[in-house]
Amino acid sequence: PFGESQIDCLISTKSQRGLLDELQTFSGPERRVLLILDNLETLSFEENREIIYFLSRLPQYCKAIITSRRRIGDGATSLRLESLEWEAARELIEEKIKRSANLKTVFSQVDPSRWHELYDAAGGSPLAWNITLELMRKRNLVWDRAIELLRTGASNDAPLFEFIFREAQQEMGFDDWRVLGTLTLPPYTWPSK
């Protein structure tokens, strides 16, 4: 993963050429490469422009996904990630239930007609209901409490992502914090053990 210091190598013309040469050598019909650049909104306009230029020169068997909270460049396809449709969400929930004895127990006590409540309380967000299912699995969270947490977390008083982060934070170990710190731009100092 790139941190702030590694972004410089994508901006430097000399470094770009070297990286493009490496990608050309490394990738091919049998070995495709996917680059993921996250949170580009944290970079300056000039840095974004350079990265977009670099990405426009990727070899044939390389692709890139960039994420940003604002529009960057015109040569990319923008996808707005909306909520998952209920049928697809239901299938994913069923799959998770099959893999977890704890979830089987929780969902066996709830009429399947109520499963849509989980979806609705999460606003259809796969991230929100997935985290909630994990809380149900790991912490034996009961149905009504899970729905209450989701509804409270999704309220205007506690934005959904704040809720998700707050809940996930309780499960994170020291190594999890280090990985998360590595993935953030700019670098963030995480609590020590």
N, C-alpha and C positions, 0 to 999 in steps of 0.2 A: 504494500500500500504506500502511496505517496503521502508524505507530510509536506509541510510548508516549504522545507528546504529542497525537497525533490521536485516541487513544481518548477523551480528555477531551471531544471534540466529540460523541461518541456518548452520553456520560453527561449532558451538559448539556441540559436540556429545551429551551432556546432554540435550541441548535445542532441538536438532533434535529428540531425543527419545520422549520428551514431546509433541512436535508438531505432530509427527507421531501418537502418542496415541490419541491426540485430533482429528486428521483427521480420524482415524479409528472409533472413537466413533461418530463423526459428520456425516460421509458419509455412504451411503448405496445404495441399489437398487433404492430407492425413492428419495434420496438426493445425487446427484453427486457433486463433487467439482472440480473446475478448478483453478489452480494456474497460474498466469502470472508473469514471471520474465523478466523484460525488461532491455536492455543495459548491459548485462553481460560482455561486452568487457571492462567495466570500472573497473572490479575487477581483482585481481591478479590471476595468474595461480593456486595457491594453493586454493584460495577462490572458484574459478570456479570448481576445482576438488571436493571440499567438497560439493558444491551445487549439482553437478551432482550425487555424491554418495547419497545424501539425496533424490534426485528425483527418483533414481533407487529403493528406498525403499518405495515409495508411496503406500498406500493401494489400493485395487482393484478398488474402485469407485472414485479414484482421478486421474486427468490428469494434465499435466503441459505444458505450452507453454513458451519457453524461446526465447528471441531475442538477437542477438549479431551481430556485424559487422564483427566478425571473427568466425571461426569454433571452437566449444567448445565440446570436448568429441566425442566418437565414437558410443555411444549407442542410439543416437537420430536420428530421421529422419530429414534431412535438406530439407527445402522447399525454393526455390528461388522464390520470388514473382515477377512475370513478369507483363507486362501490361495486362489489361483486353482485351479480344477480342472485336472487334467493336460491334458485335450483342448484347452481354451482356451489354456493355456500353450504347448502344442505348436504350435498354429496361429500364435500370436504369434512364437514362435521361428522358425518357417518363414518368416514374413513378414520378419523382421529379416535372415535369411540371404539372402533374395532381393535385399535392398538393399545388401549389403556383400560385396565381393570377399574381404576378409580372413575374414569369417565363413564364406563358402562354402568357402574353403580349409581352415579349421579343422574344420568339420563334415564335409567330404568325407573326412577322415581318421579319422572316428569312425563306427562302426556306429550307425545310427539307433536300435537297441535300447538304446543307452547314453544317449540324450538324456535319459531320465528321471532319470539320475544328477544332472544339473544341477538339475532341479526338486526332487529329494529333498534335495540338499545345501543348497539355498536354503530348505528348509522350505516350499516352495510360494509363497514371497514374491515377487510380481512385481518389487518394487523390487530385491531381492537378485539375482535372475537377470538382470534388465535391466542392472544395473550391471556384472555379470560379463560379459555379452555385449558391453557397451561396452568393457570392458577387453580382451576378446579382439579386438575390432575395432581399437581405437586402439593397443594395445601389442603386438599379435600374440601375445597370451597363448595358450599351447597348452592343449589340453583338460585333461590331467591336472593341470597347475598351477592352472588355473581351478577345478577341482573341489576341489583341496587348499585353495586360498584360501577358498573358500566354506565348506568343512567346518571349517577353523580359525576363520574369522570367525564362524561360527554356534555355536562351542563355548562352554561356560560361561566359559572363560578369556578369550575375546574376544567380547563380545556382537555380534550381527550388525550393528546400526546403527553401532557403533563402527568395525567393519571397513569398512562401506560409506563412512562419512565419511572415514576414514583414506585409503582408496583414491581417493575423489573429490577429496580435498584435493590430491593430487599433480597433478591435471589442472587445477586452478582457477587462473585468472589474476587479476590485480588487480581487474578489473571484476567478475569472478564473486564475489570476496570482498565487494565493495561491495554488490552486489545481495543477497547472502545476509545481510549486515549490516542492510540496509534491511528485510528480511522478518522479522527476529528481534525478539522482545519479551522483555525490555527491550533497548534498543540495546546493541550489543556493539562494541567497538573492534577492528577487524580489522588484521592486519599491514600495514604500508605497503610500497610497492614496494621 
